[in-house]
Amino acid sequence: MTSGHKLAQRHGVSDYKVTTSSNPVQPTGFVYVETDRYLPSPSPDLSPSDDDGKVMQKLGAWAKEPLNELSYLRRIAEGKPFDEDGHDEFAPTLLSGLVIWAPFYLPDAHFKAYIQIAQSVLGKHSWKKVVGYRYLLQGKGVDGVKEAVSNENFVANIVAVGGQGKAFDFGVDSHRDGVEVVEVLSALVEKIRKTEGGGGVKLVLNHFCKPDLSTPEWPSYSRWSAAMSGLSNDPHVYMKLSGAFNEFAPSPTPSSVQELLTTLTPYFNHLYDTFGAKRLMFASDWPVCNVGGPQGEKDGEERNWSVWRSVVKAWMDGKGLEDEEKEWIWWKTGVEAYGIEGF
């Protein structure tokens, strides 16, 4: 990501509050999900001869950007912002949970070493806000997803954090990487379940696996829907309604709620029919929703969030969902999936 990229600009809690200010009901909290920070190489340059101190040093240098993100999150959680952070001392009251990045494919000892570093950077108070971890498989192609499935460390580390009561977020890109990546996810879930201690790990899928929305009739829709049906059979798999604006490319993103619904309704309906309201959650994907957002990436900064909220609301109203079901999708599913207390 270049320094001039839209997402490289500041997006603080104060910016989020401005963005959501037009919502009839103001959010009382949010879950911060890691932002896929830069890594200089796919894996750290670790040697079997490295002692514990050397491992910690190398991991810290390699994961500098994800750890910088944790430092930023600590300042939010503790209400001690830098001037350029874009939040104030009241931000901690909105921060309901953190979903952070971790290198799940590393061997157990190195994974634990990274978690130890992350705990140190976040501090004891902020670490209590961690409700889950995320590792994105999108952009890695079907071979990359298959590699994750076959990686014993990847699976074992997911089970380990799940055993601590933390959710695991992950996502694939069936638009650009092909629909087979969604089908491979079933093998990953099955492997997690067959691992000792993996039966109850809560798994959260992002962006309904990024289907290709550039055409009204995606040729792979039937395979996507079959894969969703299979994944929904697992009672501990949750799905986020999010991230759709990016998936209309190379076609322009429709500019009206009704036009967006014309394309999205079959997907939403299928997810509702399979997962049910109690395992679907609204997620804004802010600020990424501005990339490809129907209100524009520059002038629509404060409006794309509202458009997505309006799309989800209009679908629920049109579908005739009961008020209780709507509450689950708006916030209760998120609280349940991430084990957030105080609601």
Secondary structure, 3 states (H helix, E strand, C coil): CCCCCHHHCCCCHHHHHHHCCCCCCCCCCEEEECCCCCCCCCCCCCCCCCCHHHHHHHHHHHCHHHHHHHHHHHHHHHCCCCCCCCCCCCHHHCEEEEEEECCCCCCHHHHHHHHHHHHHHHHHHHHCCEEEEEEECCCCHHHHHHHHHHCHHHHHHHHHHHHCCCEEEEECCCCCCCCHHHHHHHHHHHHHHHCCCCCCCCEEECHHHCCCCCCCCCCCHHHHHHHHHHHHCCCCEEEEECCCHHHHCCCCCCCCHHHHHHHHHHHHHHHHHHHCHHHEEECCCCCHHHCCCCCCCCCCCCCHHHHHHHHHHHHHHHHCCCHHHHHHHHHHHHHHHHCCCCC
